[in-house]
Amino acid sequence: MTDKGIDSEDRAAALAAAVESARPQDRPSPVTNLFGLDRAQLRAAFAAMGEKPYRADQVMQWIYRRGQDGFDGMSNLSKDLRARLARHFEIRTPELVTEQVSTDGTRKWVLRLDGGNAIETVYIPEEGRATLCISSQVGCAMDCSFCSTAQQGFNRNLTTAEIIAQVWFAARTLGGDFHGQHWKDRDQPEDERGGRVISNIVFMGMGEPLANYNAVLPAIRILLDDFGFGLSKRRVTVSTSGLVPYMDRLREDVDTALAVSLHAPDDALRDEIVPINRKYPIAELLNACRRYTAGKDRKTHIVYEYVMLDGINDRPEHARKLAKLLAGMPAKVNLIPFNPFPQTRYRRSSPEAIQAFAKILRDKHILTTTRKTRGDDIDAACGQLVGKVMSRQKNRLGTRIGDVPVTTA
């Protein structure tokens, strides 16, 4: 268990020591990690090798349906092709630094990356579903004041391979994949198999996903691909603090489920706690949300995340403003009890305040849920992920709001 009495710097230092003890000498890889290629990219790579496109599909099935991490076991490929693949490609998984298991069943893995950085990935099992929360960046530059990750600064974007490898690692560690509960019981009759070992993926770990668009987009495609993890669009959720242009691009490119980190009902307050609001204020953000759901099934909605901060954004007048703001929109509000971290100035709203806030919203016909806090005893709850961020860049959006670090395809 993590000692919750230490501060963020001490925690990062302890994690750094663990990472160093687990790491081999870093060296550049001369081959391409197949976790980083979606089906179109993999087919193009096979065509360049003089191979038929269906061979790429077969390789994807071996990796994502059968959990294969080497070419020798791909028995429907010729020995010559397997040898050629081994010369040009690899299937490289992240290195596990630490694993922690909460009393509620939540698991947190610290995974080492090249360059000494580390990220945190969280598995949250529940009745009828199991969610994996994955990271998209090492640290975060959005500077949301209530989030522990943002206070660690920003180092770099993850590659597509590093994003997808988190999912593959979790599925392999848990003993299953996305097309049957366990690779070992694949030969069992379908009615004797359990549900998927991971049913939902949320980009709610370290980082702002839409600020790493060129890596996140192919990762989503692999998650949705029938030859990849085979998830439906509604089971893959991208959370954003409000990068409006990339919300529009996401709708056109993959149209997956969307969650918006709103956290305040007016610009004055949101400017303070979510600094990206100074570039994309609430009116502009909500217009993008309307565009995102326009023309879709009537049941489609956007989840608006709202962290409950005692005395800051949890008063009845805030709830009434929020209800007015979202009136008539296909919206679901997810109230998130604040999860404290060392040296924060915020406190969690009382259960009574959260209940009263939710009642006001529901009375105004706003679909509202309160997130159950999971994994807080291992610092795995919402807003608590830290990882290890080397060579931190404190891109404080409060002072550099015009310079949002975004990479796009």
C-alpha positions as CSV (number, residue, x, y, z in Angstrom):
1,M,0.0,0.0,0.0
2,T,1.1,3.5,-0.6
3,D,1.8,5.7,2.4
4,K,-0.7,8.5,2.0
5,G,1.2,10.6,4.5
6,I,4.1,11.2,2.1
7,D,4.0,14.2,-0.3
8,S,4.0,14.0,-4.0
9,E,7.8,14.6,-4.3
10,D,8.6,11.8,-1.9
11,R,6.2,9.4,-3.6
12,A,7.8,10.2,-7.0
13,A,11.3,9.7,-5.6
14,A,10.3,6.3,-4.1
15,L,8.8,5.3,-7.5
16,A,11.9,6.5,-9.3
17,A,14.0,4.1,-7.2
18,A,11.7,1.2,-8.0
19,V,11.8,2.0,-11.7
20,E,15.6,2.2,-11.7
21,S,15.9,-1.2,-10.0
22,A,13.6,-2.8,-12.6
23,R,15.1,-1.4,-15.7
24,P,17.7,-2.7,-18.1
25,Q,20.0,-0.4,-20.0
26,D,17.8,1.7,-22.3
27,R,18.6,1.2,-26.0
28,P,16.8,2.3,-29.2
29,S,14.8,-0.5,-30.8
30,P,15.8,-1.1,-34.4
31,V,12.4,-2.7,-35.2
32,T,8.7,-1.6,-35.2
33,N,6.5,-2.5,-32.3
34,L,3.3,-4.0,-33.8
35,F,1.2,-2.6,-30.9
36,G,1.7,0.8,-32.7
37,L,0.1,-0.1,-36.0
38,D,-3.6,-0.2,-36.7
39,R,-4.9,-2.5,-39.4
40,A,-4.5,-0.1,-42.3
41,Q,-0.9,0.7,-41.3
42,L,-0.1,-3.0,-40.7
43,R,-1.6,-3.9,-44.1
44,A,0.6,-1.2,-45.7
45,A,3.7,-2.6,-44.0
46,F,2.9,-6.1,-45.3
47,A,2.3,-4.8,-48.8
48,A,5.7,-3.2,-48.7
49,M,7.1,-6.7,-47.8
50,G,5.3,-8.2,-50.8
51,E,2.7,-9.9,-48.6
52,K,-1.1,-10.1,-49.1
53,P,-3.2,-7.9,-46.8
54,Y,-4.9,-10.8,-45.1
55,R,-1.6,-11.8,-43.6
56,A,-1.7,-8.6,-41.6
57,D,-5.2,-9.6,-40.4
58,Q,-3.9,-13.0,-39.3
59,V,-1.1,-11.4,-37.3
60,M,-3.6,-9.0,-35.5
61,Q,-5.7,-12.0,-34.6
62,W,-2.7,-13.8,-33.1
63,I,-1.8,-10.7,-31.0
64,Y,-5.2,-9.5,-29.8
65,R,-7.4,-12.7,-29.8
66,R,-4.9,-15.3,-28.8
67,G,-2.4,-13.2,-26.7
68,Q,0.6,-14.1,-28.8
69,D,3.7,-12.0,-28.1
70,G,6.1,-13.9,-30.4
71,F,6.1,-14.9,-34.1
72,D,7.2,-18.5,-33.6
73,G,3.7,-19.5,-32.4
74,M,1.9,-18.0,-35.3
75,S,1.3,-21.4,-36.9
76,N,-0.7,-20.4,-39.9
77,L,2.2,-18.2,-41.2
78,S,5.1,-19.8,-43.1
79,K,8.4,-20.2,-41.4
80,D,10.0,-17.8,-43.9
81,L,7.4,-15.1,-43.1
82,R,7.8,-15.6,-39.4
83,A,11.5,-15.1,-39.7
84,R,11.1,-12.0,-41.8
85,L,8.6,-10.5,-39.3
86,A,11.1,-11.2,-36.5
87,R,13.7,-9.2,-38.4
88,H,11.5,-6.1,-38.9
89,F,9.0,-6.1,-36.1
90,E,8.5,-6.9,-32.4
91,I,5.6,-7.3,-30.0
92,R,7.0,-5.5,-27.0
93,T,5.1,-5.2,-23.8
94,P,5.8,-2.7,-21.0
95,E,7.8,-3.7,-17.9
96,L,5.9,-4.0,-14.7
97,V,7.5,-2.0,-11.9
98,T,4.8,-2.5,-9.2
99,E,1.3,-3.9,-8.8
100,Q,-1.0,-2.8,-6.0
101,V,-4.4,-4.3,-5.2
102,S,-7.0,-2.4,-3.3
103,T,-9.4,-3.8,-0.8
104,D,-12.2,-3.2,-3.2
105,G,-10.5,-5.3,-6.0
106,T,-9.1,-2.3,-8.0
107,R,-5.6,-3.0,-9.4
108,K,-3.0,-0.4,-10.2
109,W,0.0,-1.2,-12.3
110,V,3.1,1.1,-12.6
111,L,4.6,0.4,-16.1
112,R,8.1,1.5,-17.0
113,L,8.7,3.2,-20.3
114,D,12.0,4.0,-22.2
115,G,13.9,7.0,-20.8
116,G,13.0,6.2,-17.2
117,N,9.4,7.5,-17.2
118,A,6.6,5.4,-15.8
119,I,2.8,5.5,-16.2
120,E,0.0,4.1,-14.1
121,T,-2.8,2.0,-15.5
122,V,-5.9,1.0,-13.4
123,Y,-8.3,-1.9,-13.6
124,I,-11.7,-1.5,-11.9
125,P,-13.9,-4.6,-11.7
126,E,-17.6,-4.2,-11.0
127,E,-20.7,-6.3,-11.1
128,G,-21.4,-6.9,-14.8
129,R,-18.5,-4.9,-16.1
130,A,-14.8,-4.3,-15.8
131,T,-13.1,-1.1,-16.8
132,L,-9.5,-0.4,-17.7
133,C,-8.3,3.2,-17.2
134,I,-5.4,3.9,-19.5
135,S,-2.9,6.8,-19.8
136,S,-2.1,8.8,-23.0
137,Q,0.8,11.0,-21.8
138,V,3.6,11.0,-19.3
139,G,2.2,13.6,-16.9
140,C,-0.2,16.3,-18.1
141,A,0.1,20.0,-19.2
142,M,-3.5,21.0,-18.7
143,D,-2.8,22.2,-15.1
144,C,-6.2,21.4,-13.6
145,S,-5.7,22.4,-10.0
146,F,-7.6,19.5,-8.4
147,C,-5.7,16.7,-10.2
148,S,-2.5,15.1,-8.9
149,T,-1.3,14.1,-12.3
150,A,-1.3,17.7,-13.5
151,Q,0.8,18.8,-10.5
152,Q,3.6,16.4,-11.7
153,G,4.2,18.4,-14.9
154,F,4.5,17.0,-18.4
155,N,7.3,15.1,-20.1
156,R,6.1,13.6,-23.4
157,N,3.2,11.9,-25.3
158,L,2.9,8.2,-25.3
159,T,3.2,6.4,-28.6
160,T,0.3,4.3,-30.0
161,A,2.3,1.2,-29.0
162,E,2.6,2.4,-25.4
163,I,-1.1,3.1,-25.2
164,I,-2.2,-0.2,-26.7
165,A,0.4,-2.2,-24.8
166,Q,-1.3,-1.1,-21.5
167,V,-4.5,-2.8,-22.7
168,W,-2.7,-6.0,-23.9
169,F,-0.7,-6.2,-20.7
170,A,-3.8,-5.9,-18.5
171,A,-5.7,-8.5,-20.5
172,R,-2.7,-10.9,-20.4
173,T,-2.1,-10.3,-16.7
174,L,-5.8,-10.9,-15.9
175,G,-5.8,-14.1,-18.0
176,G,-8.1,-13.2,-20.8
177,D,-8.8,-11.1,-23.9
178,F,-11.7,-9.3,-25.5
179,H,-13.3,-12.2,-27.3
180,G,-13.7,-14.7,-24.5
181,Q,-12.9,-14.6,-20.8
182,H,-9.7,-16.6,-20.9
183,W,-7.3,-17.6,-23.6
184,K,-7.0,-21.0,-21.9
185,D,-10.7,-21.7,-22.2
186,R,-11.0,-20.7,-25.9
187,D,-11.8,-24.3,-26.8
188,Q,-14.7,-24.4,-24.3
189,P,-18.3,-24.1,-25.6
190,E,-19.3,-20.5,-25.9
191,D,-22.1,-20.8,-23.3
192,E,-19.5,-22.1,-20.8
193,R,-17.3,-19.0,-21.1
194,G,-17.6,-16.0,-18.9
195,G,-17.9,-12.4,-19.9
196,R,-15.0,-10.3,-21.2
197,V,-12.2,-9.9,-18.7
198,I,-12.2,-6.1,-19.7
199,S,-15.4,-4.8,-21.0
200,N,-14.7,-1.0,-21.1
201,I,-11.7,1.2,-21.9
202,V,-11.6,4.8,-20.6
203,F,-8.9,7.3,-21.6
204,M,-9.0,8.8,-18.1
205,G,-5.5,8.0,-16.8
206,M,-2.5,10.3,-17.0
207,G,-2.6,13.0,-19.7
208,E,-5.1,14.8,-22.0
209,P,-5.9,12.3,-24.8
210,L,-6.8,14.9,-27.4
211,A,-3.5,16.6,-26.9
212,N,-1.9,13.4,-28.2
213,Y,-4.3,13.0,-31.1
214,N,-1.9,11.4,-33.6
215,A,-1.2,8.5,-31.2
216,V,-4.6,8.2,-29.6
217,L,-6.5,7.9,-32.9
218,P,-4.9,4.7,-34.2
219,A,-5.0,3.3,-30.7
220,I,-8.8,3.8,-30.7
221,R,-9.0,2.1,-34.1
222,I,-7.2,-1.0,-32.7
223,L,-9.5,-1.1,-29.8
224,L,-12.6,-1.0,-32.1
225,D,-11.2,-3.2,-34.8
226,D,-12.8,-6.7,-35.1
227,F,-9.2,-8.0,-35.7
228,G,-8.0,-6.0,-32.7
229,F,-9.8,-5.9,-29.4
230,G,-13.3,-5.8,-31.0
231,L,-14.9,-3.3,-28.6
232,S,-18.0,-1.3,-29.5
233,K,-17.8,2.5,-29.8
234,R,-19.9,3.0,-26.7
235,R,-17.4,0.9,-24.6
236,V,-14.5,3.1,-25.5
237,T,-14.6,6.5,-23.8
238,V,-12.3,9.5,-24.5
239,S,-12.2,12.1,-21.7
240,T,-11.2,15.6,-22.5
241,S,-10.8,18.9,-20.6
242,G,-12.2,20.6,-23.6
243,L,-9.9,20.8,-26.7
244,V,-12.6,21.9,-29.0
245,P,-11.0,21.4,-32.4
246,Y,-10.0,17.9,-31.6
247,M,-13.5,17.0,-30.3
248,D,-14.7,17.9,-33.8
249,R,-12.0,15.8,-35.4
250,L,-12.7,12.8,-33.1
251,R,-16.4,12.8,-34.2
252,E,-15.4,12.7,-37.8
253,D,-12.6,10.1,-37.4
254,V,-14.0,7.5,-35.0
255,D,-17.0,8.9,-33.2
256,T,-16.4,7.1,-29.9
257,A,-18.0,7.8,-26.6
258,L,-17.0,11.2,-25.1
259,A,-16.7,12.5,-21.6
260,V,-16.0,16.2,-20.8
261,S,-14.3,17.3,-17.7
262,L,-16.6,20.3,-16.9
263,H,-16.3,20.7,-13.1
264,A,-17.8,24.2,-13.1
265,P,-21.1,25.9,-14.3
266,D,-19.6,29.2,-15.3
267,D,-16.5,30.6,-16.9
268,A,-15.2,32.5,-13.9
269,L,-14.9,29.4,-11.8
270,R,-13.8,27.1,-14.6
271,D,-11.1,29.5,-15.6
272,E,-9.6,29.0,-12.2
273,I,-9.8,25.2,-11.8
274,V,-9.6,24.1,-15.5
275,P,-7.3,26.7,-17.2
276,I,-8.0,25.4,-20.7
277,N,-11.3,27.2,-20.3
278,R,-9.6,30.5,-20.9
279,K,-8.9,29.3,-24.5
280,Y,-12.1,27.3,-25.1
281,P,-14.8,28.8,-22.8
282,I,-17.9,27.0,-21.8
283,A,-20.2,28.3,-24.6
284,E,-17.7,27.2,-27.2
285,L,-17.2,23.9,-25.5
286,L,-20.9,23.1,-25.3
287,N,-21.4,24.0,-28.9
288,A,-18.7,21.4,-29.7
289,C,-20.7,18.9,-27.6
290,R,-23.8,19.7,-29.5
291,R,-22.0,19.1,-32.8
292,Y,-20.6,15.8,-31.4
293,T,-24.1,14.4,-30.7
294,A,-25.9,15.9,-33.7
295,G,-27.6,13.4,-35.9
296,K,-26.9,10.5,-33.6
297,D,-29.2,8.0,-31.9
298,R,-31.5,9.7,-29.4
299,K,-30.0,7.6,-26.6
300,T,-26.5,9.0,-27.3
301,H,-25.3,11.4,-24.6
302,I,-22.0,13.0,-23.4
303,V,-20.9,12.4,-19.9
304,Y,-20.0,15.6,-18.0
305,E,-17.6,14.9,-15.2
306,Y,-17.9,17.2,-12.2
307,V,-15.5,16.8,-9.3
308,M,-17.1,17.9,-6.0
309,L,-14.9,20.4,-4.1
310,D,-16.1,21.5,-0.7
311,G,-17.1,25.1,-0.7
312,I,-15.8,25.7,-4.3
313,N,-18.3,24.3,-6.8
314,D,-20.8,22.3,-4.7
315,R,-23.3,24.8,-3.6
316,P,-27.0,24.7,-4.6
317,E,-26.6,27.8,-6.8
318,H,-23.9,25.9,-8.7
319,A,-26.2,23.0,-9.3
320,R,-29.0,25.2,-10.5
321,K,-26.6,26.9,-12.9
322,L,-25.4,23.6,-14.2
323,A,-28.9,22.3,-14.7
324,K,-29.7,25.5,-16.8
325,L,-26.5,25.1,-18.7
326,L,-27.3,21.5,-19.8
327,A,-31.0,21.9,-20.2
328,G,-32.2,20.2,-23.4
329,M,-28.9,18.6,-24.2
330,P,-28.3,14.8,-24.3
331,A,-26.3,14.9,-21.1
332,K,-25.3,12.7,-18.2
333,V,-23.6,14.3,-15.2
334,N,-21.2,12.2,-13.2
335,L,-20.5,13.7,-9.8
336,I,-17.0,12.7,-8.6
337,P,-16.2,13.0,-4.9
338,F,-12.8,14.7,-4.8
339,N,-9.9,12.3,-4.1
340,P,-7.3,14.1,-2.0
341,F,-3.6,14.1,-2.6
342,P,-0.7,15.5,-0.6
343,Q,-0.4,19.3,-0.5
344,T,-3.7,19.9,-2.2
345,R,-5.8,22.9,-1.0
346,Y,-9.1,21.2,-1.7
347,R,-11.4,19.0,0.4
348,R,-14.0,16.5,-0.6
349,S,-17.6,17.7,-0.5
350,S,-19.7,16.1,2.3
351,P,-22.0,13.3,1.3
352,E,-25.0,15.5,2.2
353,A,-23.8,18.3,-0.2
354,I,-23.3,15.7,-3.0
355,Q,-26.7,14.3,-2.4
356,A,-28.3,17.7,-2.4
357,F,-26.5,18.7,-5.6
358,A,-27.6,15.5,-7.3
359,K,-31.2,16.1,-6.2
360,I,-31.3,19.6,-7.8
361,L,-30.0,18.2,-11.1
362,R,-32.5,15.3,-11.1
363,D,-35.4,17.5,-10.2
364,K,-34.5,19.5,-13.4
365,H,-34.5,16.2,-15.4
366,I,-30.7,16.0,-15.7
367,L,-29.6,12.3,-15.7
368,T,-27.1,12.3,-12.7
369,T,-24.9,9.6,-11.1
370,T,-22.4,9.8,-8.3
371,R,-19.2,7.9,-8.9
372,K,-18.3,5.4,-6.3
373,T,-14.7,6.0,-5.1
374,R,-12.6,3.0,-6.1
375,G,-8.9,2.3,-5.3
376,D,-8.3,5.4,-3.1
377,D,-6.3,3.2,-0.6
378,I,-3.7,2.6,-3.3
379,D,-3.9,6.2,-4.8
380,A,-5.7,4.7,-7.9
381,A,-8.8,6.8,-7.7
382,C,-9.8,9.6,-10.1
383,G,-7.3,12.4,-10.0
384,Q,-4.7,10.5,-8.0
385,L,-2.5,9.0,-10.7
386,V,1.1,10.2,-10.6
387,G,3.5,7.7,-12.3
388,K,7.1,8.9,-12.7
389,V,7.7,12.0,-14.8
390,M,11.3,12.6,-15.8
391,S,12.5,16.1,-16.9
392,R,9.3,17.7,-16.1
393,Q,8.0,20.6,-18.2
394,K,5.7,22.8,-16.1
395,N,3.6,24.1,-19.0
396,R,1.2,26.1,-16.8
397,L,-1.7,26.9,-18.9
398,G,-2.5,29.7,-16.6
399,T,0.4,31.7,-18.0
400,R,0.8,30.0,-21.4
401,I,-2.8,29.5,-22.4
402,G,-2.2,30.3,-26.1
403,D,0.5,27.5,-26.3
404,V,-1.4,24.3,-25.8
405,P,1.0,21.3,-26.5
406,V,-1.0,19.3,-29.0
407,T,0.2,16.8,-31.6
408,T,-2.0,15.8,-34.5
409,A,-1.9,13.4,-37.4
